[in-house]
Amino acid sequence: MKVSGSVLSIIVILAGVAVLQFFQGRKINVGLMRLFIQGFEKKLKIKDQLYTLIGEYSGFRVNYDLSDKYINNVEMSLTLLPRQSLFYLPFSFMVKRGDRLFIVLRPKFRVRNDAHIIQNFYYLFGPDIQEKEDLEKGKVIFEKKEGFYSLTNDKYTLDKLKKLAESSLDVRRLRHICVVKRTNVLFCLIKPDPLKTPDEVKKLVENFPKIFKEEKRETEILEELKS
């Protein structure tokens, strides 16, 4: 099969652009990962840490054991758009809708109820929530951003979760925040900002026990009774 000169020229140009995109995209993603890691290590009181790369330039997972009275550890997964891949980037953006940071806080106190705040239409096939059938759906409106719905079995817990989001995060970049009784975690999914997100994670660690103070106090009383 013969290939015309014009088609061959297009192939050569696309190959050259793809190579340039690879080096530039790799540089951006590596730079972003360094900024996030430096920010997290500066803002959090870390006792121990474990990093795992996701791919080579796609992000990382980290587990921070904290020197904190009320939070055992923070687990995070940063997934970046494949900026180094010219042809895969548009498809990845359609699915991921940008860079994502998954945050899990494991408190030393017990969560009493389930509550979720989720951006409308963010999940293509709906959120994967095991207890979804037992939760009532509602609407959530933040002062700076509309377009969220709630799933909960306790309105008071939902109100506290909303307060935690407003006091800790830029809700314009919030995708999903929840407390889950079964796993006893605070989960948060946001579009991360390398200059702002380390402070946001720090605020989550500080504000979670302050706002969920009844749960915190209940655990403290149980510990006192045991001793």
C-alpha positions as CSV (number, residue, x, y, z in Angstrom):
1,M,0.0,0.0,0.0
2,K,1.4,3.4,-1.0
3,V,1.3,6.3,1.3
4,S,1.0,9.7,-0.2
5,G,3.5,12.5,0.6
6,S,0.9,14.6,2.3
7,V,-0.3,11.7,4.6
8,L,3.3,10.9,5.4
9,S,4.0,14.5,6.3
10,I,0.9,14.6,8.6
11,I,2.2,11.4,10.4
12,V,5.6,12.9,10.8
13,I,4.2,16.1,12.3
14,L,1.9,14.2,14.6
15,A,4.7,12.1,15.8
16,G,6.8,15.2,16.5
17,V,4.0,16.8,18.4
18,A,3.4,13.7,20.4
19,V,7.1,13.5,21.4
20,L,7.1,17.2,22.5
21,Q,3.8,16.6,24.4
22,F,5.4,13.6,26.2
23,F,8.4,15.6,27.5
24,Q,6.3,18.7,28.4
25,G,3.5,16.7,29.9
26,R,5.9,14.6,31.9
27,K,7.6,17.7,33.2
28,I,4.2,19.2,34.3
29,N,3.1,16.0,36.1
30,V,6.4,15.5,37.9
31,G,6.4,19.1,39.0
32,L,2.8,18.8,40.3
33,M,3.6,15.7,42.3
34,R,6.6,17.4,43.9
35,L,4.5,20.4,44.8
36,F,1.8,18.3,46.5
37,I,4.3,16.1,48.4
38,Q,6.2,19.2,49.6
39,G,3.0,20.8,50.7
40,F,1.6,17.8,52.5
41,E,4.9,17.2,54.4
42,K,5.1,20.8,55.4
43,K,1.5,21.2,56.6
44,L,0.8,17.8,58.3
45,K,2.4,16.4,61.5
46,I,3.7,13.2,60.0
47,K,5.0,10.4,62.2
48,D,5.5,7.9,59.4
49,Q,4.9,7.8,55.6
50,L,4.7,5.4,52.7
51,Y,4.5,6.5,49.1
52,T,3.6,4.4,46.1
53,L,3.8,5.7,42.5
54,I,0.8,5.3,40.2
55,G,2.4,4.5,36.8
56,E,5.5,6.6,36.2
57,Y,3.9,10.1,35.8
58,S,0.3,9.5,36.7
59,G,0.3,10.3,40.4
60,F,0.9,8.6,43.7
61,R,-0.7,7.0,46.7
62,V,0.4,7.9,50.2
63,N,-0.3,6.8,53.7
64,Y,0.6,9.3,56.5
65,D,0.6,8.1,60.1
66,L,0.0,11.3,62.1
67,S,1.1,12.7,65.4
68,D,-2.4,13.8,66.2
69,K,-4.7,13.3,69.2
70,Y,-7.8,12.5,67.2
71,I,-6.8,11.3,63.7
72,N,-4.8,8.1,63.2
73,N,-3.8,8.5,59.6
74,V,-4.5,10.1,56.3
75,E,-4.5,8.1,53.1
76,M,-4.5,9.9,49.7
77,S,-4.4,9.0,46.0
78,L,-3.5,11.7,43.5
79,T,-4.4,10.8,39.9
80,L,-3.2,13.2,37.3
81,L,-4.4,13.6,33.7
82,P,-1.9,11.8,31.3
83,R,-0.5,15.1,30.0
84,Q,2.4,13.2,28.5
85,S,0.1,11.4,26.1
86,L,-1.3,13.6,23.3
87,F,-3.8,11.0,22.0
88,Y,-5.0,9.6,25.3
89,L,-5.4,12.9,27.1
90,P,-8.8,13.9,25.6
91,F,-10.4,10.6,26.5
92,S,-8.9,10.6,30.0
93,F,-10.3,14.1,30.6
94,M,-13.8,12.9,29.5
95,V,-13.7,10.1,32.1
96,K,-11.7,11.7,35.0
97,R,-12.8,15.3,34.4
98,G,-9.5,16.7,35.5
99,D,-6.9,15.8,38.2
100,R,-8.3,14.1,41.2
101,L,-7.3,13.7,44.9
102,F,-9.0,11.0,47.0
103,I,-8.6,11.7,50.7
104,V,-9.4,9.2,53.5
105,L,-9.2,10.3,57.2
106,R,-9.3,7.5,59.8
107,P,-10.3,9.0,63.2
108,K,-9.7,7.6,66.6
109,F,-13.4,8.3,67.5
110,R,-16.4,6.5,66.1
111,V,-18.6,7.9,63.4
112,R,-22.3,7.4,64.3
113,N,-24.2,7.8,61.0
114,D,-23.8,8.0,57.2
115,A,-23.9,11.2,55.2
116,H,-22.8,12.0,51.7
117,I,-22.6,15.3,49.7
118,I,-22.0,14.7,46.0
119,Q,-21.7,17.0,43.0
120,N,-24.6,16.5,40.6
121,F,-23.7,14.3,37.5
122,Y,-20.1,13.9,38.6
123,Y,-20.2,10.1,38.5
124,L,-21.0,8.8,35.1
125,F,-22.7,5.7,36.5
126,G,-23.6,7.0,39.9
127,P,-21.5,6.8,43.1
128,D,-20.5,3.3,44.4
129,I,-22.1,3.5,47.8
130,Q,-22.8,0.1,49.5
131,E,-25.5,1.5,51.8
132,K,-27.1,3.7,49.2
133,E,-30.5,2.0,49.4
134,D,-30.8,2.8,53.1
135,L,-30.1,6.6,52.7
136,E,-32.5,9.4,51.8
137,K,-31.7,11.7,48.9
138,G,-31.9,15.5,49.3
139,K,-30.4,18.7,48.0
140,V,-27.4,20.7,49.3
141,I,-26.7,24.3,48.5
142,F,-23.4,25.9,49.4
143,E,-23.0,29.7,49.5
144,K,-20.3,29.6,46.8
145,K,-21.6,26.7,44.7
146,E,-24.8,25.0,43.9
147,G,-25.4,21.7,42.2
148,F,-24.9,19.1,45.0
149,Y,-27.2,16.4,46.4
150,S,-27.1,14.5,49.7
151,L,-27.5,10.9,50.8
152,T,-28.0,10.4,54.5
153,N,-29.8,8.6,57.3
154,D,-29.3,11.5,59.8
155,K,-29.9,15.2,59.0
156,Y,-27.8,16.4,62.0
157,T,-24.7,14.4,60.7
158,L,-25.3,15.9,57.2
159,D,-25.4,19.5,58.7
160,K,-22.0,18.8,60.4
161,L,-20.6,17.4,57.2
162,K,-21.7,20.5,55.2
163,K,-20.1,22.7,57.9
164,L,-16.8,20.7,57.7
165,A,-16.8,21.1,53.9
166,E,-17.4,24.8,54.0
167,S,-14.8,25.4,56.8
168,S,-12.1,23.3,55.2
169,L,-12.4,23.3,51.4
170,D,-13.1,25.4,48.4
171,V,-16.4,23.8,47.6
172,R,-16.1,24.8,43.9
173,R,-13.5,22.0,43.6
174,L,-15.4,19.6,45.8
175,R,-16.8,16.4,44.1
176,H,-17.8,14.2,47.0
177,I,-17.4,14.2,50.8
178,C,-18.9,11.7,53.2
179,V,-18.7,10.0,56.6
180,V,-19.3,6.3,56.6
181,K,-20.2,4.5,59.7
182,R,-19.4,1.0,58.5
183,T,-15.7,1.8,57.7
184,N,-15.5,4.6,60.2
185,V,-13.8,7.1,57.8
186,L,-14.2,10.6,56.4
187,F,-13.8,10.4,52.6
188,C,-13.3,13.3,50.3
189,L,-12.8,13.6,46.5
190,I,-11.7,17.0,45.2
191,K,-10.1,18.6,42.2
192,P,-6.7,19.4,43.8
193,D,-4.8,22.7,43.7
194,P,-1.0,22.3,44.5
195,L,-1.0,25.7,46.2
196,K,-4.2,25.3,48.2
197,T,-4.9,21.7,48.8
198,P,-2.2,21.0,51.4
199,D,-3.8,23.6,53.6
200,E,-7.2,22.1,52.9
201,V,-6.1,18.7,54.1
202,K,-4.6,20.2,57.2
203,K,-8.0,22.0,57.9
204,L,-9.8,18.7,57.4
205,V,-7.6,17.0,60.0
206,E,-8.1,19.9,62.4
207,N,-11.8,20.6,61.8
208,F,-13.1,17.0,61.7
209,P,-12.8,16.4,65.5
210,K,-13.9,19.9,66.3
211,I,-17.2,19.7,64.3
212,F,-17.9,16.0,65.1
213,K,-17.3,16.8,68.8
214,E,-20.1,14.6,70.2
215,E,-18.6,11.6,68.5
216,K,-15.2,12.6,69.8
217,R,-16.4,13.1,73.3
218,E,-18.3,9.8,73.3
219,T,-15.2,7.9,72.4
220,E,-13.2,9.8,75.1
221,I,-15.8,8.8,77.8
222,L,-15.6,5.1,76.7
223,E,-11.8,5.2,77.0
224,E,-12.1,6.7,80.5
225,L,-14.5,4.0,81.6
226,K,-12.1,1.3,80.3
227,S,-9.2,2.7,82.2
